[in-house]
Every structure is written in C-alpha cells, then in structure tokens.
Amino acid sequence: MFMNRFGKTSNLVTRHLLSTSNPRLLSSKILTEHNDCSSNYDTLAVSSPKPFVFQVELNRPQRYNAINKQMWMEIKSCFESLSTNSDCRVIILNAAGKHFTAGIDLTDMMQLGQELSEIDDVARKGIYLERLIKLYQDSMSSLENCAKPVISAVHSACMGAGIDMITASDIRYCSEDAFFSVKEVDIGMAADVGTLQRLPKAIGSQSLVRELCYTGRNFSSSEAYNCGLISKVFPNRNDLLTGALQLAEIIAQKSPVAVQATKQNLVYSLSRTNQEGLDHIREMNKLYLQSEDLAIGAAAQLTKGEMPAFSKL
C-alpha cells in the first residue's frame, strides 16, 4: 500500500538509504542531549527533564498560583519563546504547591479598580481595559499558538483563568483530587480570555458548558473526564506527572515537522469547514512532504529498525 500510494516517496527513501549508511543515526547526538535550562522568570519555573521535553511550572505556590499581571506576561513570553526553540518539541504545563491555580489574582483586580478610579474619562477607561484584556487574551492564546504540543497536568484546584489556560493546551491530564470551576461569574464578570470560546469545543455539550459558566459550580475530575475536558485521570500527583512525562517523551521522539504541522492544521480546522482544513493541509504538505523526516520515518518503518532520530527544526 505504501509503495502503491507513495511511489515517488519510496524512491526518495531508496535514495536516502543509499546516501546514508544508517538513516536512524542522523542527528542522533541531539537525542542524548539533556538540556537543563534555568528560568529567568519570577512566576514560572522552566526546566527540561528529558531531551526535547520542556516543563513549565506555575510557581507562585504561596498564592496558590493565582495569576497576577506579571504571570500573565511571563506565560506569554515563555510560550512564545518555546515556540521557536529548536531544543523544545513538547511542553508539560504543571504547577507547584497545593493547587494548580486559584485563577486570577484578586489583589490585582483590586489594584485595577484603583487605577481605573484615577481615569476620569469613560472612553479612556475603556481603552485602558481593552489593552489589558487583549494582553491577557494573548497570554492564554500563546499556548494554542505555540508550535509545540502543550500537555496540561492539573492537580487539585483549577479555577477561573485556569480553565482558560488548560483549554488552550493540546492535551489535558489530571489527578483524582483535581476539581474545576468557571469562576468568573462569582466575581461579577463574564470570562473573557478564552473559556467561553474554547470550553464548548473541548466538551461538546452546550447545555453543560452553559450550566458551568452560569453557575460557577465546582466539578470533579471524574465529571471532567466523562464530559471530555480531561483525557486521562491519575490516582495522585506523582502518577500524573509521570504519565505526562511518558506521553511527552513519546511525542518528542516523533518528527517535529510532522507533529508541528499536525497541531497547526488541527488548530486551524477547529473554527473552519472541513474543506478549508483540507485546503490548508494540502498547501502545507506540498512543502512538508519534501522533508527528510518523511524519508527517515518511512525507512525506519520499512526496515522495522530502531526508533529514528530526527534533526532539530
């Protein structure tokens, strides 16, 4: 089937095998690198526990990882940086301390009220708020826009802005003690940085989404799993992080061309027709099917050899 459908590609595989003594050794050095990166962020801890796997940890445990303005900005900066980092192929997002996140930092909200009180003109207040909301929206969207897959590993509380965050990620795991809440309604506002747009697509039930958003009630890990928000639940936090890391390692071993093109088309196709998605992937693959990754991956499948090694992207 492979030969019949992709005859020209098979020729490419043959040429690659002739020109390379062992295609699986290509760039094998990078698979042994262990990139321990130190974080320059105050609210995030960034590390690389495995080759090509980066871990971004929310790191305000004393505040239950409540998201203040600095964290909003650092999340955006971090994921934009990792998006173009050739040493990064997949990202685990987790949190330090007792809870994943308590949501938006209410101290910041009080400060915002003071800042607005110093602006007399309603138009200027509106412009100030528009810019701030856009900053926070872009912060959460940086996970979705990041070229690399993002795996959220949630433990204990994931409230308010935490829902915005994890629905912008690619894969969501949690521990049994996790619970969730679209909390914004309880502080007198509508969620405005992604939950109302992404949660309906993640769950698929408009009735349940609206119930959760109108009431702000907590829902458990089992309910999150049953409705499709979470794809796997682990007994405890240690098992959760182990499971997320195992998944990340598998993804990191795949062709970065293939994985990143897949994410790009999945995100693009979410809000478009099937035909638009097909047109998009056709335009992408007329370039990407010429990649050396196809030859290396196909050669490994044909020879049933070792896991292929792919060059940095």
Secondary structure, 3 states (H helix, E strand, C coil): CHHHHCHHHHHHHHHHHHHCCCHHHCCHHHHHCCCCCCCCCCCEEEEEEECCEEEEEECCHHHCCCECHHHHHHHHHHHHHHHCCCCCCEEEEEECCCCCECCECHHHHHHHHHHHHCCCCHHHHHHHHHHHHHHHHHHHHHHHHCCCCEEEEECCEEECHHHHHHHCCCEEEEECCCEEECHHHHHCCCCCCCHHHHHHHHHCCHHHHHHHHHHCCCEEHHHHHHCCCCCEEECCHHHHHHHHHHHHHHHHCCCHHHHHHHHHHHHHHHCCCHHHHHHHHHHHHHHHCCCHHHHHHHHHHHHCCCCCCCCCC
